[in-house]
Amino acid sequence: MANERARALRARPTDAERKLWAVLRNKQLAGYRFRRQTPIGGFIADFVCFERKLVVEVDGGQHAIDTEKDAVRTAWLEAQGFRVLRFWNNDVLGNIGGVAQTICKALEASRET
């Protein structure tokens, strides 16, 4: 079920997800491999680097309304040892360089621990 939903999400990315994936795919960002729309437990992560246990979420306006669901998801992922970064769609679309730099810093920080 989650695999089918993840496949459907990969087939219809948002503009922000498409733009970020162009930066993350093929180990382009600091040589780390990311996967997109990947099931982890009962959730589907927008992007994940399993090597560094980093989840990157790209949030649209609906996430401003349903913050409790996101908090539960983040808490569960963190309990599994993942670090979760969240970016708003407009941040990705308007400042992809800054978003990429923040992700790079998180990747490097996880390497030091």
BELLIN-V111401 format. One record per run of one state. SS is the DSSP state (hx for helix, st for strand, lp for the rest). FROM is the first residue (numbers start at 1). LEN is the number of residues. If there is no record, write none. Layout:
ss: {SS,SS}
from: {FROM,FROM}
len: {LEN,LEN}
//
This chain:
ss: {lp,hx,lp,hx,lp,st,lp,st,lp,st,lp,hx,lp,hx,lp,st,hx,lp,hx,lp}
from: {1,2,12,15,28,35,41,43,50,54,60,62,66,67,80,83,89,95,96,113}
len: {1,10,3,13,7,6,2,7,4,6,2,4,1,13,3,6,6,1,17,1}
//
